[in-house]
Amino acid sequence: MSLGYPEIQHLHINSDGTFTRHIQRSLMTGRRVSIEQNQISKFIIMFSLLDAFIDEKHPHLEGKSFKQKYNDLPATNDYEKILKELFRVAKVLRNALVHNPSSYSESATHIQANYTFKGTTFSLAISTTALKQFYTAIVMYIRGDIGHGAYFIAMTVAIYKEIVAGITTFSDDVAGALHQSLGTFFINPYRRVVVMNPPFSNENTNIRILFDKTSQVAPCEGLDFYITHKGENLLIPAESLDAGMSIGEVDALTQWKYHGTFPPILNLPH
């Protein structure tokens, strides 16, 4: 199944000051196989996975209606808010496919559904590009390989914003538009270059990465720095650094500890 999981590359600084790139494409990008051409089957699978994930995380919601499940999902932080809104979008399309299949239509660029139930209009029109990101976000939650800390949130916020931007029509039985009051910090979710163990200085309560980010990285790439400081493995996005390539030591240690297994950290030769 085709997804937009981030492509990860590693940049190793050699002893002579040169650089070596190690390319590791995500195994989740998928190929164009039979299910890839069947949007309905693909969505039903993804919805089932999302629904099961929510039941696992919140056992007290198991067996409740989708509307009640949505109402009772927590939304105290960005992690929970995005998951809740993903489910909100998903339940509209799922109910259309199961109960009103004639309301569904698709083209090469969009899918849409529009139906009325008990006097309430349910509608969704979403681009296929945004739908791919929608599936990517679901898989990121289910796999949990990016952890659930600041790095995951920064990447997921970026993806969620693109999902919402790709939804041209949406209405359901919940008051208000899709939630958009999220954190303002986000990172490039498509291609990340992880610089392994770059030199850095630690002075005046700041960590300064001693690396010229313009020398080896294209504008379309996001950049991360993997360092070990005070016994902690840190994965610091370049987007979190100031113009001088610095970040507060406390911020680095509290926000950017490396969680999960993605991006993978390679044992590169010295």
N, C-alpha and C positions, 0 to 999 in steps of 0.2 A: 504494500500500500504506500502510495507516494505521500510523503510528509515533508515539512520544511524544517526538520531537525537541524540544528546548527552544524556547519562544517567546521572542524577544528584543525588547525595547523599549529605545530610547535616550532619555535625559533630557538635554536641552540647557539650560544655565543662560544665560539671556539677559543682555544688558548692564544691563538695568534691575532684575535680580534675580529676575525671573519665570522660570518653567520652561516648556519645550515638550517634549511627548512625541512621539517618532517610533516608530510601531508597524511592526514588520517580522515578519510571521508566517513560520515555517519552511515552506519548500517541501516538506519531507519529511512533513508531516502526512497527506497523501494523501486520497483520496476512497473512498467505498464503491463499488468497481467489482467486476467478476465475481470476480477472484482474492481479493478481500477476504472473500468468503463461503466460499472454499474453503481451510480451514485446512491440509489436507494439501499442496496445491500450494504454498501460501505457505511452509510450513515447508521443503519440499524445496528451494525456491529459496534460502531463507535459509541452509540447511545447506550447499548447494553453494558459496555465496559465502563462508561462513566457512571451509570446508575449503580452498578455493582461496587465501584470504588467508593461512591458516597455512602452506600449501605455499610461497607466495611469500616469506613472512618466514623460513621455516625449510626451505630446499630439501632438506636432508638427510632430512627426514621424508616427502618425496613418495614415494608408492607403498607406504608402510607401512600395516599394519592400523590401524584407528581406535584400538584399545586400545594398540598400540605407540606410535602417534603421541601419544596422551594421556600415556603414561608418559614419553616423551622431551621433552615440552614443558617449557621452563624455568619456574620459579616463584620467582624471586629477589626480586621486588618486586610491588606491588599490580597494576601494569599486566599483568604476566605471569600472576599468580595468577588474576585475574578472567577473562582470555582462556582460560586452561586449563580453568576450571570451566564456562565457557559451552560449550566444546567437549564437556566431559564430559556435561552435560545433553543437548546436541544429539545426541550419538551414540546415547544410549538411545532417543530418539524416532525417530531416523532408522532404526535397525535394526528397531524395531517396525513402522514403516510399510513397509519394504522386505521384511522376512523374515517378519513376523507381523502382517499387516494386520488380521486379525480381532481382535487384542488391543487395537486402538485404538478409542476412543469419544470423543464430544464432546457438550457441552451448550452452552447459551447462556453459561455462566459458567466452565466448566472443560473441559480436555481431559485424557485419561489413556490410559496404555498399561500393560499388565501381561503379561509372558510369561516363560517359563523356557527357558534354553538351557544344555545341558550341566550341569544341576543347579544353575544360578545363576538367581536371580530378578532380572529387570530390570523396574523399574516407575517410572512418573512420573505424578504428578497435579499439574497446575499451573493456576492461574486464568487466564482469558483476559486479565485486566488485567496479570498478571505476564508472560504470554507476549508481550504488546505491548511491555513494557519489555525483555524478552529480545531481541526483534528490534531495538529501539532501540539497545541496547548493541552488538549485532553491527554495525549500520550505523555507529555512532560509531567503532568500531575500523577498519572498512574505509575509510570516507571520510577519516579522519585529519585532518579540518578543525579539530579542537579541539587538535591537537598531541598530545603524550603526556606533558606535564609535570604539575605539581601541580594545575592547573585541571581538566584532563581527569580525573585520578585522583579528585579530590574529587567531581566530578559522577558518575563511573562507580561509585564506591563506594556513593553514595546509590542509584543505580539497581539495582546488584547486590543490595544489602540488601533492596530491595523484591521483586526476583525470588525470592530465597531465601525470603522471608516468604510468597510466593504459592505455593510448592511444598509441598503437604501430604503427598505420598508420594514417596520417591525411594530406589531401590536399584539397584546395578549390580555389576560385577565388580571394582570398585576398593575397597580397604579404607578405611573411615572415611566420615564424612558429607561433604557439600559444604564446601569450605574457607570459613571465616568469620573467620579471624585477619587482618583487614585493618586499615588505618589507621582511627583514630577520627574523623578530620576529614572532613566531607563538606558539600556545598552543595546548595541547592534546585536540582533538575535540570529543573524544569518551565517556570518563567518567570523570566527574569533581566532586570533593568533596569540598563542600563549608563549610569552618569552620566559624561558626557564632560567631561574636563578640569576637575574641581572644584578649588576653591582648596585648598591644603594647606600645612602648615608643616613644616619640617625642623629639628629641634633636639634636642639631647641624644641623638643617634643614633637618633631615632624620626621616622617620618613620621606626621603627624596630618592626617586628612582633615577639612576644615572644612565639614561638611555635616550637616544634621539629617536623619538617615535615616528618621525617623518622619513627616516632613512631606509627603513625596511618594510614599511606597511603602506598599502594602498588606501586611498580615501574610503573605499567601500568596505574595508575590514575593521572590525573591532579588535582592540588590543588588551591583553591581560598580562599581568606580571606575577609570576609564581616565585615567592620568596619564603624563606624561613626566618622568623624574627621572634626572639624570646621564647623559643620552643614551640611556636605556633606556625603551621603552614598556612600561608595567606595567598589568596588569588585576588589581586587588586585590579579592577578594570581601569583602563586609562581614562575613561569618562569620569571617574571619581577623583582624578588628580587635578590640581590647579595648574595654571599656566607654567609654573616652575617645576612641574612633575612631582609635586609634593602632596602629602596627605597627613593629617594629624595622626600621631601614633595611636592614640586611644581609638579614633575612628577605624583605623586599619585593623586593630586587634579585636574590636567588638563587632564590626560589620563584615569584614572580608576574610574570615576564617574559611578555609577550603572545606566544603561539605560534599557528601555524596561521592560519586565516581565519574562525574561528567562536569567539565571537560576532563578526559583522562589525563593523568600526569605520567609522562614517559620517563623511564630510567635511561636518560641519554648518556652517551659516552662523554667523558671529559677529555 
